[in-house]
Amino acid sequence: MAETTPRQLDVLIVGAGFAGLYLLHRMRAVGLSAHVYEGASGVGGTWFWNRYPGARCDVESMQYSFGWDEDLQQGWKWSERFAGQAEILQYANHIADRYDLRRGITFNTRIAAADFNEATGSWTARTEQGEAIAARYVVMATGCLSTARIPDFPGLKDFKGRTFHTGWWPHEPIDFTGRRVAVVGTGSSAIQSIPVIAEQAAHLTVFQRTPNFSIPTRNGPMDDEYEHWWKDGYAQKRVDARRTRTGILNRQSPQKAMETAPEERLDVYETRWKSGGTSFMGSFADLITSQEANDSAADFVRAKIRQVVNDPKVAELLCPTNHPIGTKRICVDSHYFETYNRPNVTLVDVKNAPITHLTETGLAWGDGAFAEFDDIVFATGFDAMTGTLTRVDIKGRGGETLKDKWEGGPQTYLGLMTAGFPNLFMITGPGSPSVLSNMIVSIEQHVDWITDCLVAMKSRGMATIETTPDAEAAWVAHGNVVAHKTLYPQANSWYMGANIPGKPRVFMPYIGGVDVYRDKCDEVAAQGYEGFRISQPAKVAQAAE
Ligand code: N01
């Protein structure tokens, strides 16, 4: 095959989710040539792939949306308090059209590899189809939960019925009417899909290894008055949200749980439970740092589960006891626990009797238990935060691969860059607040920071930027210190890499807060990119000699 000249870019953007879309828009505005490569046939990232029944965002629509264009935020109308997947995908498509982004995106094309060329100080990437792209910078806008995973159950391929993963859901409607369905897993995706599947299926069997805490969303049509309240002074509210720990205005209480009288404490939990959603974790200031405070919230939720679920044995199985509330991503639901009162739903505990294998007709667990199914839905999660990055064959200085470098866990400075990989940025990478925050707020902050950085590089005639190993080591150590001041590391969560056999147990996101983190990033930039090494083109050439 004849070699063709690679496409030349200032910035190669990988992924056309919200991060890739906003970055493309910003790159055009500052006059850098940029192009997006996207594996899917459309924009939207997470919201393109996760089409499972009941998929919905757990951040309120008025906050899970871009805040950088006043006309956009005033004009867009969300139909529900918590938008469903279809509406969020519609919003992503609207962004692509409104800002004329599609012509800058190549769809159905994954980036398979990227090599840093030390002589030129730039990257050569290659698509799975073999197209080469030369770019000064590469930005991985690949999302944190993009590599779906089905455990390697023996006999998986033998099963003759339909199988699904919530994170790779088909585009055509899936009808479960009259069918015997299994759902494996009880994380956020399962908790949202189970009530919907149960309404259709002849029988639904849920295979639960770890019960999860879940709070009712109390979702409903968007309240006009609430929408007007948000839109009146929207810009300032966005600023205020960026100054919070999570990037969400959720009425975080400054009060400590154990300094509150027991009856008043229960009232606070009851009020939050009734208003719905993840703001339950904002009931008190110390729920993720004090075991006693956390226990009071966990007890409250367990009492609710026991109230809702009719069969006491089933209720006990559904009560989480092996992790503090909120240390695994708190789930939100619409009638999840009520679903177990339906006669067509069975809960199977696979903690003590694990799934052993699949056969042509069904699923076996424990010591010889077996049931036949027409359909199996795997709601078994993702190789989170690092899986999508290390799946690309990224080679930095000296040919070191990112996969090798991160063998013992991800190492980054500010979640933005990793030492030895100049000019390679990550959006919401490990070491940044990302999945612990409103993703849109964190995406905007990273895109803005990277844009400012690239503009500064260009205006100063600089060729490469790269974090120093010292800055990186200090940031990783700081991230660990902050995480271990909380209860988070107690849980076997995907935040810790604990859901993937053999993955190093490291608390991956930065838990210090969106507000603190933003200040740190701004300070680093103001100090002339402290902790980063910036080189001129001549130095790059000399280094290669
Ligand atoms: O995945 P998960 P998810 N045998 O990893 C079980 C975001 N999200 O797709 O806990 C039996 O949480 C596993 O059991 P265990 C959100 O950030 C957001 O549900 O490992 N079971 C667990 O129950 C969320 O946290 C929204 O013991 C097995 C489940 O599979 C993240 O995505 C909606 C098993 C996996 O749960 C991931 O959520 C959806 C095995 N061998 C997702 N292996 C909203 O915005 C795994 N499991 C609302």
Residues whose N, C-alpha, C, O or C-beta is under 5 A from the ligand:
A	BS01	N01	R56 C57 D58 L145 P151 V184 G185 T186 G187 S188 S189 A190 F207 R209 T210 R329 A379 T380 G381 F382 W494 N499
